[in-house]
Amino acid sequence: MVNPKTTLLGHGFTITILLILLLLVISQLTMALPAMPESVLGLTAMPMTTTANISTSMRAEPDNNPYPLFFFLMLLLVTGLSLGLTFSFSKPLLRLTQDAKNWPPAKSPPELEYIVNKSPIVIFLWRAIEHWPVEFVSNNVRQFGYTPQDFYSGRFQFAALIHPDDLPRIIAEVARYSQTGYTDFIQEYRLLTSQGQIRWIENRTWIRRALNGKITHYQGIIIDITERKTAESALRDSEARYRLLAEHATDMISRHSPTGIYLYVSPACRTLLGYEPEELLGRSPYDSFHPEDLPAIKELHNQLLNGLLNGYTGCYRVCHHNGQSIWLETKSQVVREVKTGKIQEIVAISRDITERKLAEIQLQKVNRELTQFKTTLDLTLDGVLMFDAGTYRLLYVNQGATNQLGYTQTELLQMTVFDLLPYYNVKRLRKLLSPLIKGKQPVLRFETIYRPHHQPLIHVEAFLQYIQDIQVPGQGQIFITIVRDITERKQAETKLKQAKLAAETAKRTADIANQAKSSFLANMSHELRTPLNGILGYTQILSRDNLTERQREGIQIIHRSGEHLLTLINDVLDLSKIEAGKLDIIPTEFRFPEFLKNLADLVKMRASQKGLAFSYEVVYPLPLGILADEKRLRQILLNLLINAIKFTPQGQITFRVIYTHQTARFEVEDTGIGISTDHLHRLFTPFQQVGTHSQRLEGTGLGLSISKQLVETMGGQLQVESLLGHGSVFWFEISLPEAPDFIDANPINYPLIVGFRSQDPQRPKFTVLVVDDKAPNRLFLANLLKELGFSVLEANDGKEALELTYNCLPDIILTDLFMPVMDGFELAKAIRQSPLLSHLIVIANSASVFEHHQHQSLAAGCQEFLAKPIRTEQLLEVLHKYLPLEWICQTPTDATSNSSITSNTTTMVAPSPAQAAILLDLIKRGNVKRIIEQISQFQQQNGQLTRFAEVVKTLAKNFEMMKLRELVESYL
């Protein structure tokens, strides 16, 4: 029979257990609330905090979470009410409850047992003694591999289930909670299953105390939280990896508010931007953006805020902490709230792409240049082709190649070089390219034939280069060739070869002709000079006789005609030398101002005779001495000045000299008849003259031609500007370097030579042998030398001269070169080969003035060469050089200084042509005494010649025969 009180007690306990289970389920659901979004739990103020951390913090500090305390109080209230009701009905029931430890475990109702066993929560009740023996455990403990009987039988105690590594901590925590007055607490630890597996559990324990406060039991529930712990561990690992990645990544990771303010910046900002992370927090990145990039970035940001984009990748420039501008590439992504979708923050990853952007900019520049280069290649007329070194297939052709060959670009790229080179096969081409492949030469140039499309073969010039450092994918090494069509050039070369061959033939013919001409001129010069010397000699002899005025005038006409013919011969010889390139320019040092002044004085007298004004102008100071060919320069300037006087009927002649920077410019300007444009091209042609018939009769037509070629030989160019009826200007520029170390010495005034005094006591007189087959030539020299006190011997040829030499042993021999029987060359060689005569001085004089004849004479043994007609001053200088003598001079009392030559030249009256001819004959003889006597006679006959006579006397007394001759010749 069932005891009612016992039944009542059982019902009360059952109700209590059900209420406890209900409260525990609600508590468990409540404890799961931390897994909800942080915003729901009011945890938004704790960023980067995981759910596991929140749960742990709540369990570690029970007072901080009101929910467990609330349910725990409710549990105590319900339990107290249930037990109070039970105890109020029956005292035996109270005693029965106190002795319940001796009772066997009571059985739960089937419904409660079903609910408990189907739930994941395992209920435990264990005594508060060592090892915590279990008094009650729910049947669902089987999920850990145990049965309730394993604990009731004492086979397992509750402490045995706890992992050995966690057991000391759990015992210490239970002791601490028990001693500090806790009524319940929560623990997490590892539990060992019967198979030895480890499971994480959450243990919620209530402490049961007796009325006296002593702890008797621990009652609790166990929930398997292995999956949650695994997830928390994974989350912690993920968070650790995220932080490790963020803290050590080379890219800068940053979090921003929706307005862009920095919320977090990874340490990479130190390297990337030069700032510490703390310096950027709270700042806007837009402050450092480049002004040109800022509008685009703001536009992308506005699209994010307006929901048009969830993220973007942008490239922009920012200012580094050091002030430099760098390029960043940033990938931005928004983070939204789960429920509202509102933008919570923006996460960005930024990296430095400065080098890449600079490379891109450089690449763009290179691409532009390549585009321009390709455009240039297409515009060029040359063909540019690229072909593979292994297959010889064409890889690239420009527009020039398509134009040359007549193929399209597509057609050419399907061809090999052998399709274009008909004269080459693989073996021959490899041999041609071998020096390039082996690196023996950088570029190969050759000429070959190309085969165009449906066109004749063309000649081309190709430049090949082997590119070893560029690999074309799938093609290997390459050759680049530039091809130029030279068909027209080859045709021109063929014509040029033909013309050259014709020119060489013509040149050989011309050389033969020149040789014949030279030989002819040499012979004619000698043949013409010889009778001229006779004519001029006899006119001079006849003019000394007492003749009637008519006879004297006839003799002078003959003499002037001979002199004119001699001038023509000299001009022809000079022109021949110039054309043959045998005219040498021999620079010497001479006084430049005096040279120009004397030249101007000579021309001024000639101009005044014609009634023309003459002006001599010097622009810039002249150097004291220059280095130039004095003879040729005088010849050029005299030709231009005399030519200006000839073609100027009235007006003025201006002689202008401009010297600067070692260069002289000479200008001769006249107000004469001028030259028409049609005649300018004939002006410098030999034997061509312009002007009236009478003017043309006055010259040979060689002066300007010779002057032009002499100027060109000196490195200048003779030019002319002329206007018909208004005059002309001839001018040229040549280099005239200043003579180094030129000594400014006063010119020597040579006294009149009337004899000589021997310096050798053994030889008071000197004997001169004159050898010439022409008697007039011998007569001139014999008379001159006898007047000076020399003994003179004469011979008609070399054989006769050699006999006289052996018999008389003359001191010096003056010999002609071209004579019958034995010429002068053979005579000189015979004297040099004779031991008895080898010491004698031999002076050659000849009418043949070609240089090769001069060289031949010196090679034969002559010491000097004098050209005919012989100048007295030159002859006297040679005699003084080789004979030990001292000239006896007579100092004239009426000598005047050189400065008087140029004074008052505007009033000088010129001699008549007949008088000038007489003076010229005496000048050629070198008879200074007779020259002075003759000019004195002219002065007595015509007092207006006084100024002219003074000039002639001064030049003669100073022995300046060359200047005196040029002066007198200008009046012929």
Beta strands, then each sheet from edge to edge (+ up, - down):
strand 1: 121-127
strand 2: 134-137
strand 3: 184-192
strand 4: 198-209
strand 5: 215-224
strand 6: 252-256
strand 7: 262-265
strand 8: 311-319
strand 9: 325-336
strand 10: 343-352
strand 11: 383-388
strand 12: 394-397
strand 13: 443-450
strand 14: 458-472
strand 15: 476-485
strand 16: 588-591
strand 17: 613-619
strand 18: 625-628
strand 19: 652-660
strand 20: 663-670
strand 21: 719-723
strand 22: 727-735
strand 23: 752-758
strand 24: 767-771
strand 25: 791-795
strand 26: 812-815
strand 27: 841-846
strand 28: 864-867
strand 29: 885-890
sheet 1: 2+ 1- 5+ 4- 3+
sheet 2: 7+ 6- 10+ 9- 8+
sheet 3: 12+ 11- 15+ 14- 13+
sheet 4: 16+ 18-
sheet 5: 17+ 19+ 20- 22+ 21-
sheet 6: 23+ 29-
sheet 7: 25+ 24+ 26+ 27+ 28+
end
